[in-house]
């Protein structure tokens, strides 16, 4: 079941439950979007695809989660425009804490990664996905990151353990 974290929920109990359910072999995706409908649909779609999902309607609560307990989150999917903390601000803070975490920014604008980086050079992202998008498009981007990460891990292991 999708766990949507909002300021009025008992965040600490929910957070504790989320972290206990995770293990190192499960891919966990963190979604941050102040639009509850988008958050719910995106989260359920990712869960249906086999991912664990930490969903937050409030970017400050999401940041608190990364600061304290999000050691299993591998990918952040964030909206650009949100109250209290923009997606750009959130990404910069998350990357300071977890530079290895992959980031996908959701936007209504037609923009690719190089264009995004040219306009927002201080916001390190890995991909941009334009709304509206299908669940399969988002899953494809995430699985692409995971495949790349797995290949990098395999190459490092071969280098360390093998002689080839």
Secondary structure, DSSP 4 states (H G I P E B T S, - for coil): --EEE-TTS-HHHHHHHHHHH--TTS-EEEEE-S-HHHHHHHHHHHHHTT-EEEEES-HHHHHHHHHHT-TTEEEEEEES--SSS-HHHHHHHHHHH-TTSEEEEEESS---HHHHHHH-TTS--SEEEESS--HHHHHHHHHHHHHHHHHHHHHHHHHHH---
